[in-house]
Amino acid sequence: MGWDGTPRTIAAAQSPYLLSPNDELVCVDTTAGPVTILVPDARVYSGGRSWVFKRIAGGNTVTISPAIGCQTFDGLASLTLTV
């Protein structure tokens, strides 16, 4: 598991996008609409894992959700980037 050094850019046409092991910096373009990013099963990353998300264009929402519906982010079903 590791970052390959290339930032990943995600746009509305690729939504929902499932994060891969090589993703680290995820740039999100919401010009064409909202984007949903799915975080893989937490059990795969038992030692922990972090990603950096940055909305680079557009004014629509970025929603970050677990790919496994019963998992949460400290009790939250999803996280939303609005700024």
C-alpha positions as CSV (number, residue, x, y, z in Angstrom):
1,M,0.0,0.0,0.0
2,G,1.4,3.4,-0.9
3,W,1.0,6.5,-2.8
4,D,2.4,6.4,-6.4
5,G,3.1,10.2,-6.2
6,T,0.3,11.2,-8.6
7,P,-2.6,13.2,-7.3
8,R,-5.9,11.7,-8.4
9,T,-8.5,14.1,-10.0
10,I,-12.1,13.0,-9.7
11,A,-15.0,14.7,-11.6
12,A,-18.8,14.2,-11.5
13,A,-18.7,11.8,-14.4
14,Q,-16.6,9.4,-12.3
15,S,-18.9,9.6,-9.3
16,P,-19.2,7.5,-7.2
17,Y,-15.5,6.8,-7.0
18,L,-14.1,4.0,-4.9
19,L,-10.7,5.0,-3.4
20,S,-7.8,2.7,-4.4
21,P,-4.7,1.8,-2.4
22,N,-2.6,4.2,-4.5
23,D,-4.8,7.2,-3.8
24,E,-3.5,9.7,-1.2
25,L,-4.2,13.2,-2.5
26,V,-7.7,13.3,-4.1
27,C,-8.5,16.5,-6.0
28,V,-12.2,16.8,-6.7
29,D,-13.8,18.9,-9.5
30,T,-17.5,19.5,-8.9
31,T,-18.1,21.9,-11.8
32,A,-20.4,19.4,-13.5
33,G,-22.2,18.3,-10.4
34,P,-21.8,16.7,-6.9
35,V,-19.2,14.0,-6.4
36,T,-19.4,11.0,-4.0
37,I,-16.2,9.3,-2.9
38,L,-16.4,5.8,-1.4
39,V,-13.9,4.7,1.3
40,P,-12.9,1.0,1.1
41,D,-13.8,-1.5,3.8
42,A,-12.1,-0.3,7.1
43,R,-11.1,-3.9,7.9
44,V,-8.6,-3.8,5.0
45,Y,-6.8,-0.9,6.6
46,S,-6.7,-2.3,10.2
47,G,-3.4,-0.4,10.8
48,G,-5.0,2.9,9.8
49,R,-5.1,4.9,6.5
50,S,-5.4,8.5,5.6
51,W,-6.4,10.4,2.5
52,V,-6.4,14.1,1.7
53,F,-9.4,15.5,-0.2
54,K,-9.4,18.9,-1.9
55,R,-12.2,20.4,-4.0
56,I,-10.3,22.2,-6.8
57,A,-13.2,23.6,-8.9
58,G,-17.0,23.9,-8.8
59,G,-19.4,24.8,-6.1
60,N,-21.2,21.4,-5.7
61,T,-20.9,19.1,-2.7
62,V,-18.3,16.4,-2.2
63,T,-19.7,13.5,-0.1
64,I,-17.3,11.0,1.4
65,S,-19.0,7.7,2.4
66,P,-18.0,4.3,3.5
67,A,-18.3,1.7,0.8
68,I,-19.7,-0.7,3.4
69,G,-23.0,0.7,4.6
70,C,-22.7,-0.4,8.2
71,Q,-19.4,1.4,8.7
72,T,-19.2,5.0,9.9
73,F,-16.8,7.9,10.5
74,D,-16.8,8.2,14.3
75,G,-20.5,7.5,14.2
76,L,-21.3,9.7,11.1
77,A,-22.8,8.0,8.0
78,S,-20.9,10.3,5.7
79,L,-18.7,13.5,5.6
80,T,-19.5,16.4,3.3
81,L,-17.2,19.0,1.9
82,T,-19.1,22.2,1.2
83,V,-16.3,24.9,1.1
